[in-house]
């Protein structure tokens, strides 16, 4: 008897847990999820049924789960992590939080590629050394995510993307805002801990962090 769709996605998630594979789906779908997510509130789990109800079906749902997990927004089971509070906050808080998530999640890449000077081919080659069949799509997702969150990329990486977020329903909004504030405080503490941990393990991190932050943050 063949697997149903949910069983297939579950099996794929199990396979992905052993190796953190950088996202390779549609960055526009990822940004659309960020825009729609606040209306869902704080979910018990971000999974295929939830994403399907939001209009993400088939492979798009699987690719979204992979991106959310890789960026530290949900755990391997789809349960929201403290950083997910940024999704509900939206706006500048979300952009800043996602920039930090990108710097941390793609730390393996920054030792090989300087995004400020690299060509698209060099970026793809860095991915190809690890994931040959996905490299082009992974590079495209990263470039789109950088442009949407304000991380500096060369002008030759053409395209314009932005994070457009929606507001939660007016009913119960005050309670939702209070919950988001609490979760943001926990998320900020967790991000600070992660930065210290990465800096301790990788001495070059502090210099790199200062450099990319100066390029990404507005004056």
N, C-alpha and C positions, 0 to 999 in steps of 0.2 A: 504494500500500500504506500503510495507516494506521500511525501511531506506536504502539509498545507503551508500557506504563505508564512504564518506566524512561526511555525517550526523551522522553516528555512532561515528566517531572520534570527531566531534564537541560536541556531547552529552557527551562523555567520558571526554573531557576537561572541560566542564561545571561542571560535577560531581567532578572532581579533584580540582577545584578552591577552594572549601570550606575547603578541608583538604590537606595539603602538604604531599603527599605520597612519601617516598624515592624511588628512582629508583630500579627496579627489573628486568630489561631486560638484554640483552647481553652487557657486558662491552666492548667486542671486537667490537661490532657494534657501540658503542658510540665512541670508539677510531678511528674507520674507518671514522665516520662522521667528527671528528676533522681533520683527514688527508685530507679529500676531500673538506671541507668547504672553505678554502682560494680561491680555484678556482672559487667559486660562488660570491666572493666579499661580500659587505655589503648588505644583502637581506632586502627588505621591510618587509618581514615576513617569518619566518621559519614555514612552515605548511606541511600538508600531500602532496600536489602537488609537492612542492620543494623536499621533502625527497624521494618521489616516483621517481622523475627525477634523483636522485642521487643513485637509486638502493635499497632504503629501502622501503619495501612494507608490507602491512598488519599490524600485531601486532608490527613488528619492528619499524615502523614509529611512532606509538602511544607511544611505550616505550621510543623512543628517545626524543620525545616532552616532556614527563614527566621528563626525566633526565635533559634536558636543562632548563626547568622551575625551577626544584627543586634547581639546582646549581646557579640560578640567571643569566643565560646567555640570556634568553628571558623572556618576561612577559607572562601573562595568555593568551594573544592574539597571542603569537608567535613573537611579535616585539622584535628585538635585544635590549638588555640593554647595558650600557657602558662596562660591563665586556666582552661582545661578541668580543670586539676589540682584546682581548687576543687570541681568536680562529684564527683570521687572522694573528696575529703576529707569532704564533707558537713557537716552540723551548722552551728555558728556561723561556721566559716570560709566555708562556701558562702553563707550569708546575707549576711555582710559583703561578700564578693566580688561577689555579685549586686547589692547596693545600689550599689556603686561602678560596676558595669557599667551599671546603669540611669541613674545620674547622667550618665555619659559619653555613652551612646548616645542619650539623649533631650535632649542639651544644647540642641538647636535649640528645644525646647519650653519650657524654663525661662525664656527671655527673654520669653515671651508669657503664661505661666500660672504662678500660684503655687498649687501643689497643695494647700497648707494651707488656702487660702480659696476656691479655684475651685469652681464647681458642675460637675456632670457635663456639663451643656449647654455650658459654657464650654470644658471640656476637649475635648469632641467637636468644637466649632467650630474649635479650634486645629488638630486633625487634618484637619478637612474642608477647610481652605484649601489643603491639599496633596493629600490623597487622599479626595476627596468620597465615593466609594462604599464606603470601608472605615472611615470615621471612627468610627462607633459601635462596631465590633468592636475597633478599635485602642485606643480609650479603655477599653473593658472589660478588655482584656488588660493594659494598663498599671496600672489600678486593682488588679486581682487580683494582679499581680506585686508591686506596692508593699506590699499588705497581707501577702503571704506572706513578704516579706523584711524587714518591720519599718519600712519607710519610712512616715512619718506621712501619714495621709489623714484627711479629715473623717469624723465618725461617720455622716454621711448617706450615705457610700459604703458601703452595707451589704454584709455578707458576711464570712465568716471562712475564710481559706485558710492553710495552713502547708506547709512543706517537710518531708516525711517521707522520710528517706533510709535505704536498706538498706546492710548491710555486705557487703564482698566475701567470696567463699567462704573458709573457714578455711584451706584448703590454699594455701600460698604467700602467706599474708596478710602475713607479716613483710616479704617482698620487695616486695609491693605497697605497704605502708606506707612503706618506704624510698623507693620511686619517687615516691610522692605527696609526701613531704617535699621531695625534690629539686625536683619540679616546682612546688610551692608557693613555694619560695624564688625560683625563676625568675619565677613569676607575680607575686610581690610586687614584684620589681625592675621588671618590665614595667609594673605598675600605677602605681608611683611615677613612672616615666618618662612614662607617659601623662598623669598628673595635671599634671606640670610642663609638658608640651607644650600641654595644653589651657589652663592658666593663662597661659602666655605668649601664646597666640593670643587669649584672651578674658579681659581684665583683671578682669571682674566675677566670674570663676569662683571665685577664692579666697574672697570674701565669701559667695557662694552655697553653696560647699562647707561652710564652717563652720556656716552656718545650718541646712542640712538634716541635717548630721551630728549636731548637738545635738538635733534632733527625733527622729532615728532610733535613735541609740545609747542603750542603757539607762544609767541613772545608775550 
